[in-house]
């Protein structure tokens, strides 16, 4: 089942995102279907769609959190995370 992960980090921006992406490198991310990034009301918003929750968890533990450390990026204490397995993957137009 697919898995959606949304992170909203106040005070972070696209420069922070790019630093972390640089640290992730170019190796493909197993199980990641898509990523959507933007800044809304002064907060970095990242929406990821994964094939499974296990893929997202493995990526976070093995690649994302180490990339945060290398980029010297710290999540703001007010960071919001919403994650869920959707009941419906697509709604017909």
C-alpha positions in Angstrom: 0.0 0.0 0.0 1.3 3.5 -0.8 2.4 5.9 1.9 2.2 9.7 2.0 4.6 11.8 4.2 4.2 15.5 4.5 6.6 17.7 6.5 6.2 21.4 7.2 9.3 23.1 8.7 8.9 26.7 9.8 11.9 28.9 9.0 13.4 26.5 6.5 13.5 27.3 2.8 14.6 26.0 -0.6 18.3 26.7 0.2 18.1 24.3 3.2 16.3 21.7 1.0 19.0 22.0 -1.7 21.8 21.5 0.9 20.2 18.3 2.1 19.6 17.0 -1.4 23.2 17.7 -2.3 24.2 15.5 0.7 21.9 12.7 -0.4 23.8 12.3 -3.6 22.6 11.0 -7.0 21.8 7.4 -6.0 18.2 6.6 -6.8 15.9 6.5 -3.7 14.3 3.0 -3.6 10.5 3.1 -3.2 10.1 6.8 -3.6 7.4 7.6 -6.2 7.4 11.4 -6.1 8.5 14.4 -4.2 6.9 17.9 -4.2 8.6 20.8 -2.5 7.5 24.4 -1.9 7.5 27.2 0.6 4.2 28.2 2.2 3.8 31.0 4.7 7.6 30.9 5.6 7.7 27.1 6.0 9.4 24.5 3.8 6.8 21.9 2.8 7.9 18.5 1.5 5.3 16.0 0.3 6.6 12.5 -0.6 4.7 9.6 -2.0 6.3 6.2 -1.3 5.5 2.7 -2.5 5.4 1.6 1.2 5.9 2.9 4.7 8.9 0.6 5.1 10.6 2.3 2.1 10.1 5.7 3.7 11.3 4.5 7.1 14.4 2.9 5.6 15.3 6.0 3.6 14.9 8.2 6.6 17.1 6.0 8.8 19.8 5.1 6.2 20.1 8.3 4.1 18.0 11.3 5.2 19.0 11.7 8.8 22.7 11.2 8.0 22.3 13.8 5.2 20.7 16.2 7.7 23.8 15.9 9.9 26.3 16.4 7.0 24.3 19.5 5.8 24.1 20.7 9.4 20.4 21.0 9.1 18.2 20.8 12.2 14.4 20.4 12.1 12.7 23.2 13.9 10.9 22.1 17.1 7.6 23.3 15.5 8.0 21.0 12.5 4.8 19.3 11.6 4.7 15.8 10.2 1.6 14.2 8.7 2.0 10.6 7.4 -0.7 8.2 6.3 -1.5 5.2 4.1 -4.2 6.6 1.8 -7.5 4.9 1.5 -7.8 5.9 -2.1 -4.8 6.3 -4.3 -6.4 8.3 -7.1 -9.7 10.0 -7.7 -11.1 9.9 -11.2 -11.5 13.3 -12.8 
